[in-house]
Amino acid sequence: MTAGYLGFRDRRIELVEKNSIQVVSTAARILRCLESEPKGLSLSVIATGSNLPRSTVQRLVDALAIETILGFYSKTVVGPSWRVRD
């Protein structure tokens, strides 16, 4: 392997690690919004409270629900409500 390839590979690894940390940090922002809301919050309210785009909130809430960290609480007038699972 050439030195140029190894430098590119190292930079790619750094980028992947940085992105992984950023995703965890973003998920934590969502969880902090929900931690004191036993009845849950809608995606729009989570997005506003976490200062994140709604599309990002949707994607991460779906991932957290698949991992059973978040659960669907109820259907409200504005849509589904999500909360941290017991």
Backbone as JSON Lines, residues from 0, in Angstrom:
{"i":0,"aa":"M","n":[0.83,-1.18,0.0],"ca":[0.0,0.0,0.0],"c":[0.88,1.24,0.0]}
{"i":1,"aa":"T","n":[0.36,2.26,-0.61],"ca":[1.13,3.5,-0.68],"c":[0.81,4.38,0.52]}
{"i":2,"aa":"A","n":[1.7,5.31,0.79],"ca":[1.5,6.24,1.91],"c":[0.24,7.08,1.69]}
{"i":3,"aa":"G","n":[-0.05,7.45,0.43],"ca":[-1.25,8.23,0.14],"c":[-2.52,7.48,0.5]}
{"i":4,"aa":"Y","n":[-2.55,6.17,0.18],"ca":[-3.71,5.36,0.5],"c":[-3.9,5.26,2.0]}
{"i":5,"aa":"L","n":[-2.81,5.05,2.73],"ca":[-2.91,4.94,4.19],"c":[-3.4,6.24,4.79]}
{"i":6,"aa":"G","n":[-2.95,7.38,4.27],"ca":[-3.43,8.67,4.77],"c":[-4.92,8.83,4.53]}
{"i":7,"aa":"F","n":[-5.39,8.44,3.34],"ca":[-6.82,8.51,3.03],"c":[-7.6,7.61,3.96]}
{"i":8,"aa":"R","n":[-7.11,6.4,4.18],"ca":[-7.79,5.44,5.05],"c":[-7.88,5.98,6.47]}
{"i":9,"aa":"D","n":[-6.8,6.57,6.97],"ca":[-6.81,7.14,8.32],"c":[-7.82,8.28,8.43]}
{"i":10,"aa":"R","n":[-7.86,9.13,7.4],"ca":[-8.83,10.24,7.42],"c":[-10.26,9.71,7.38]}
{"i":11,"aa":"R","n":[-10.48,8.65,6.61],"ca":[-11.82,8.06,6.53],"c":[-12.22,7.49,7.88]}
{"i":12,"aa":"I","n":[-11.32,6.81,8.55],"ca":[-11.61,6.25,9.88],"c":[-11.94,7.38,10.85]}
{"i":13,"aa":"E","n":[-11.17,8.48,10.81],"ca":[-11.45,9.63,11.68],"c":[-12.84,10.19,11.4]}
{"i":14,"aa":"L","n":[-13.22,10.3,10.13],"ca":[-14.52,10.82,9.76],"c":[-15.64,9.92,10.26]}
{"i":15,"aa":"V","n":[-15.49,8.61,10.11],"ca":[-16.5,7.66,10.58],"c":[-16.64,7.77,12.1]}
{"i":16,"aa":"E","n":[-15.53,7.85,12.81],"ca":[-15.58,7.98,14.26],"c":[-16.26,9.28,14.67]}
{"i":17,"aa":"K","n":[-15.94,10.37,13.99],"ca":[-16.56,11.66,14.3],"c":[-18.07,11.59,14.06]}
{"i":18,"aa":"N","n":[-18.48,11.02,12.93],"ca":[-19.91,10.9,12.62],"c":[-20.63,10.02,13.63]}
{"i":19,"aa":"S","n":[-19.98,8.96,14.08],"ca":[-20.59,8.08,15.08],"c":[-20.82,8.82,16.38]}
{"i":20,"aa":"I","n":[-19.84,9.61,16.79],"ca":[-19.98,10.4,18.01],"c":[-21.09,11.42,17.86]}
{"i":21,"aa":"Q","n":[-21.18,12.03,16.68],"ca":[-22.2,13.04,16.44],"c":[-23.6,12.41,16.49]}
{"i":22,"aa":"V","n":[-23.77,11.22,15.96],"ca":[-25.07,10.55,15.99],"c":[-25.47,10.23,17.43]}
{"i":23,"aa":"V","n":[-24.54,9.77,18.23],"ca":[-24.84,9.47,19.64],"c":[-25.22,10.76,20.37]}
{"i":24,"aa":"S","n":[-24.5,11.83,20.11],"ca":[-24.8,13.12,20.72],"c":[-26.19,13.61,20.33]}
{"i":25,"aa":"T","n":[-26.53,13.46,19.07],"ca":[-27.85,13.87,18.58],"c":[-28.95,13.03,19.21]}
{"i":26,"aa":"A","n":[-28.74,11.73,19.31],"ca":[-29.73,10.86,19.95],"c":[-29.89,11.25,21.42]}
{"i":27,"aa":"A","n":[-28.81,11.62,22.07],"ca":[-28.88,12.05,23.48],"c":[-29.73,13.31,23.62]}
{"i":28,"aa":"R","n":[-29.64,14.22,22.67],"ca":[-30.48,15.42,22.7],"c":[-31.96,15.05,22.66]}
{"i":29,"aa":"I","n":[-32.29,14.08,21.85],"ca":[-33.68,13.62,21.75],"c":[-34.11,12.98,23.07]}
{"i":30,"aa":"L","n":[-33.27,12.12,23.62],"ca":[-33.61,11.45,24.87],"c":[-33.76,12.45,26.03]}
{"i":31,"aa":"R","n":[-32.93,13.49,26.05],"ca":[-33.06,14.5,27.09],"c":[-34.39,15.23,26.99]}
{"i":32,"aa":"C","n":[-34.88,15.46,25.78],"ca":[-36.2,16.09,25.61],"c":[-37.31,15.22,26.19]}
{"i":33,"aa":"L","n":[-37.13,13.92,26.08],"ca":[-38.18,12.98,26.47],"c":[-38.09,12.51,27.92]}
{"i":34,"aa":"E","n":[-36.96,12.69,28.57],"ca":[-36.75,12.07,29.88],"c":[-37.74,12.52,30.94]}
{"i":35,"aa":"S","n":[-38.25,13.72,30.87],"ca":[-39.18,14.19,31.89],"c":[-40.6,14.31,31.33]}
{"i":36,"aa":"E","n":[-40.89,13.57,30.29],"ca":[-42.21,13.61,29.65],"c":[-42.83,12.21,29.63]}
{"i":37,"aa":"P","n":[-43.43,11.77,30.74],"ca":[-43.95,10.4,30.81],"c":[-45.05,10.11,29.78]}
{"i":38,"aa":"K","n":[-45.75,11.13,29.32],"ca":[-46.79,10.92,28.31],"c":[-46.25,11.06,26.9]}
{"i":39,"aa":"G","n":[-44.95,11.33,26.78],"ca":[-44.33,11.41,25.48],"c":[-44.52,12.75,24.79]}
{"i":40,"aa":"L","n":[-43.89,12.88,23.65],"ca":[-43.96,14.09,22.84],"c":[-44.09,13.72,21.37]}
{"i":41,"aa":"S","n":[-44.68,14.6,20.61],"ca":[-44.76,14.37,19.16],"c":[-43.39,14.66,18.54]}
{"i":42,"aa":"L","n":[-43.2,14.2,17.32],"ca":[-41.95,14.43,16.61],"c":[-41.68,15.93,16.45]}
{"i":43,"aa":"S","n":[-42.71,16.7,16.18],"ca":[-42.54,18.14,16.0],"c":[-42.07,18.8,17.29]}
{"i":44,"aa":"V","n":[-42.64,18.41,18.4],"ca":[-42.25,18.99,19.69],"c":[-40.82,18.56,20.04]}
{"i":45,"aa":"I","n":[-40.48,17.31,19.77],"ca":[-39.11,16.84,20.0],"c":[-38.14,17.64,19.14]}
{"i":46,"aa":"A","n":[-38.49,17.85,17.88],"ca":[-37.62,18.61,16.97],"c":[-37.41,20.04,17.48]}
{"i":47,"aa":"T","n":[-38.47,20.66,17.92],"ca":[-38.37,22.02,18.44],"c":[-37.54,22.05,19.72]}
{"i":48,"aa":"G","n":[-37.82,21.13,20.64],"ca":[-37.12,21.09,21.92],"c":[-35.65,20.73,21.81]}
{"i":49,"aa":"S","n":[-35.3,19.95,20.82],"ca":[-33.9,19.53,20.65],"c":[-33.17,20.4,19.63]}
{"i":50,"aa":"N","n":[-33.92,21.31,18.99],"ca":[-33.36,22.19,17.97],"c":[-32.73,21.38,16.83]}
{"i":51,"aa":"L","n":[-33.46,20.34,16.39],"ca":[-33.01,19.48,15.31],"c":[-34.04,19.49,14.19]}
{"i":52,"aa":"P","n":[-33.62,19.23,12.96],"ca":[-34.6,19.1,11.88],"c":[-35.54,17.92,12.15]}
{"i":53,"aa":"R","n":[-36.8,18.09,11.79],"ca":[-37.78,17.03,12.04],"c":[-37.39,15.73,11.36]}
{"i":54,"aa":"S","n":[-36.79,15.81,10.17],"ca":[-36.38,14.6,9.46],"c":[-35.31,13.83,10.25]}
{"i":55,"aa":"T","n":[-34.41,14.55,10.9],"ca":[-33.38,13.91,11.73],"c":[-34.03,13.24,12.93]}
{"i":56,"aa":"V","n":[-34.98,13.95,13.54],"ca":[-35.69,13.38,14.7],"c":[-36.43,12.12,14.28]}
{"i":57,"aa":"Q","n":[-37.12,12.16,13.15],"ca":[-37.86,10.99,12.66],"c":[-36.93,9.79,12.49]}
{"i":58,"aa":"R","n":[-35.8,10.02,11.84],"ca":[-34.85,8.93,11.58],"c":[-34.31,8.34,12.88]}
{"i":59,"aa":"L","n":[-33.94,9.2,13.82],"ca":[-33.36,8.69,15.07],"c":[-34.41,8.1,16.0]}
{"i":60,"aa":"V","n":[-35.61,8.66,16.02],"ca":[-36.69,8.07,16.82],"c":[-37.01,6.68,16.3]}
{"i":61,"aa":"D","n":[-37.06,6.52,14.99],"ca":[-37.29,5.19,14.4],"c":[-36.19,4.21,14.83]}
{"i":62,"aa":"A","n":[-34.94,4.65,14.77],"ca":[-33.82,3.78,15.17],"c":[-33.89,3.45,16.66]}
{"i":63,"aa":"L","n":[-34.21,4.43,17.5],"ca":[-34.31,4.18,18.94],"c":[-35.5,3.27,19.26]}
{"i":64,"aa":"A","n":[-36.57,3.37,18.49],"ca":[-37.72,2.48,18.69],"c":[-37.37,1.05,18.28]}
{"i":65,"aa":"I","n":[-36.65,0.89,17.2],"ca":[-36.22,-0.46,16.78],"c":[-35.36,-1.1,17.86]}
{"i":66,"aa":"E","n":[-34.54,-0.29,18.53],"ca":[-33.7,-0.8,19.61],"c":[-34.45,-0.89,20.94]}
{"i":67,"aa":"T","n":[-35.74,-0.61,20.92],"ca":[-36.64,-0.63,22.08],"c":[-36.22,0.33,23.19]}
{"i":68,"aa":"I","n":[-35.56,1.41,22.82],"ca":[-35.22,2.46,23.78],"c":[-36.39,3.44,23.9]}
{"i":69,"aa":"L","n":[-37.05,3.7,22.78],"ca":[-38.26,4.52,22.77],"c":[-39.45,3.66,22.42]}
{"i":70,"aa":"G","n":[-40.6,4.08,22.9],"ca":[-41.82,3.38,22.58],"c":[-42.91,4.34,22.18]}
{"i":71,"aa":"F","n":[-43.81,3.85,21.37],"ca":[-44.99,4.61,20.95],"c":[-45.92,4.7,22.15]}
{"i":72,"aa":"Y","n":[-46.34,5.89,22.5],"ca":[-47.19,6.07,23.67],"c":[-48.66,6.14,23.31]}
{"i":73,"aa":"S","n":[-49.03,7.05,22.44],"ca":[-50.43,7.19,22.07],"c":[-50.56,8.0,20.79]}
{"i":74,"aa":"K","n":[-51.71,7.91,20.2],"ca":[-52.03,8.73,19.04],"c":[-52.73,9.98,19.55]}
{"i":75,"aa":"T","n":[-52.21,11.14,19.21],"ca":[-52.81,12.39,19.64],"c":[-53.37,13.13,18.43]}
{"i":76,"aa":"V","n":[-53.95,14.26,18.68],"ca":[-54.51,15.06,17.59],"c":[-53.41,15.43,16.59]}
{"i":77,"aa":"V","n":[-52.2,15.69,17.08],"ca":[-51.12,16.09,16.2],"c":[-50.29,14.93,15.69]}
{"i":78,"aa":"G","n":[-50.58,13.74,16.1],"ca":[-49.83,12.58,15.63],"c":[-49.39,11.7,16.79]}
{"i":79,"aa":"P","n":[-48.53,10.75,16.5],"ca":[-48.1,9.83,17.56],"c":[-47.22,10.53,18.58]}
{"i":80,"aa":"S","n":[-47.26,10.0,19.77],"ca":[-46.43,10.52,20.87],"c":[-45.41,9.46,21.24]}
{"i":81,"aa":"W","n":[-44.17,9.86,21.43],"ca":[-43.07,8.95,21.74],"c":[-42.54,9.22,23.13]}
{"i":82,"aa":"R","n":[-42.1,8.18,23.82],"ca":[-41.52,8.34,25.15],"c":[-40.44,7.3,25.36]}
{"i":83,"aa":"V","n":[-39.6,7.55,26.38],"ca":[-38.58,6.58,26.76],"c":[-39.31,5.4,27.39]}
{"i":84,"aa":"R","n":[-38.93,4.2,26.96],"ca":[-39.6,3.0,27.48],"c":[-39.24,2.76,28.93]}
{"i":85,"aa":"D","n":[-40.17,2.15,29.64],"ca":[-39.93,1.77,31.05],"c":[-39.05,0.58,31.15]}
